Amino acid sequence: MSINVTLFVQMLVFALLVWFTMKFIWPVILEAMEEREQRIADGLAAAEKGRSELEAAATEAESIVSAARDQARDILGKANSRAAGIVEEARTQGEEEKRKRLESAQAEIDVEVNRARDELRGQVAAIAVAGAEKVLAREIDTDAHRELLDRLAADL
Amino acid sequence: MEDAHEGPANATEYIVHHLTNLHVGEGFWNLHLDSVFYAVVLGILFAASFRFAAARATAGVPGRWQNFVEMMVEFVDTQVRDSFHGTSRLIAPLALTIFCWIFLMNFMDLVPVDLLPEVGVAMGIEYMKVVPTTDLNITFGMSITVFLLMIFYSIKIKGAGGFARELLFHPFGKWMMPFNFLLKLVEELAKPVSLALRLFGNLYAGELIFILIALFTLSAGGHTLTETLLNLASPATISYLVIQVILGLAWALFHILIITLQAFIFMMLTIVYLSMAHEEH
C-alpha cells in the first residue's frame, strides 16, 4: 500500500464528477423542485382565492334571492290589493246597475199604472154614463144634460 | 479457466492476495487499475443515473427515481444549509457527489468478497480489489481535493494576506509566530489526513473482516471458492458454511450502517471544513 499516481487520477476523476454534478445535476434538480414548490404555492393561493370568491358569490346570491323574495312579496301584496279593488269596483258597478234597472222598471210600472188608471177612468165614466143613461133614460134629455155629463166625466 | 489461476496455499496468502491491487507501473507511476476502474464506473453510475433524473426532471408529479434523487438533493441541501453559512454554488453539489460516490464505493464492500475477483480470475485478471475506498490513494485523493478547496476558499474569502495572518497570528499573537504557524499547520493538515484515514480505516477493516469470515470455508474446503463448492459433501464444510453465512450476514447488516455513516461523515466534515474556511476570524 503506497501513495502513487492513483491518488492524482482519483483527484482528477473526483474533480470531473463534482464539476458534472455542479453543472448538469444539481441546478436542474433544484430548479425542478423550486418550480414545483412555486406551483404548489400558486395552487394553494388559487384554491384560497377560489374559496373566498365562492364565499363572496354565495353571499351575493343570498342577497339577490332575498331581494327577489322581497320583490315577490311586494308584487303579491299589490296584486292582492288590486284584486280587492277590482272586486269592490265590480260590486259598486253591479249595485249601480241594479239601482238603475230598478228605477227604470219602477218608472215603466208607473207609466203603465197611470195609463191603466186613465183607461180605467174613461171606462168608469163610460159605465157611469151608461148607467146614468139607463137610470135617467127617461127623465134626462141627453142633449139638455150633455154639458153636465161631460163635466162629470171630466171630474172622474 | 482455473488452470491459469493458482489458488492461495494458505490463509495468509489468501488474505494478502485479496489485499493486493491490480497495478501497472512502478514506484510513483504505479497505478491501481482496479481502484480506478471501480471508482470511475461507480462515479459514472452516479453521474449518469442522477443526470437521467435531472434530464427528465419535471416540476409536475415526479416519478420514483426523480423522487429519490430529489430526496437526496434535499437531504444534502438541508445539511449544507444547516452547517454552511456562506454562499457557494460548489459546496452543495460537492457534498452530493461525495455522499453518493463514497456510498457507492463503500457499497462494493457488501458484494461477496470472492465474487468479482473470481470473475476477474476467470477473465485472466490476477488481482482485484473491488472496494475503491479501501485504497489510501482513493480516500486521500478525495480528502486532498477537499483540502485544496479549503485553501482556495480561505484565500478567496480572506485574501492571501488574511489567510497568512490567520496562519501566523492565531491563536497566540504575533510574538509567537513560528509556534502559531506550526500549530495551525498541524490543525489544517489533520483535516485531510483524518478524513482520508477515517474512511480508509473503516472500510479496510470491514473488508478484512469479510475476508476473515470467508476463511471459514476456505480452511475447511478447497483453496478457492470453486473448490470449496465442490467439497460441499463433507459435513465439516457444511457446518463451516453455515457459520460463515451467519457471520457474513450479521457483519453485512452491520456494515450497511457503517458504509452509509462513513459516506455521511465524509460529506458532513467536508461541509464543516469548507464552512470554517469561509469564516473570518
Interface residues (C-beta under 8 A of the other chain):
Chain A: M1 S2 I3 N4 V5 T6 L7 F8 V9 Q10 M11 V13 F14 A15 L17 V18 F20 T21 M22 F24 I25 W26 V28 I29 L30 E31 A32 M33 E35 R36 Q38 R39
Chain B: L19 G25 G27 F28 W29 N30 L31 H32 S35 V36 A39 V40 G43 F46 A47 F50 R51 A53 A54 A55 A57 T58 A59 G60 P62 Q66 V69 E70 V73 E74 D77 R89 L90 A92 P93 L94 L96 T97 W101 D135 L136 N137 I138 F140 G141 M142 I144 T145
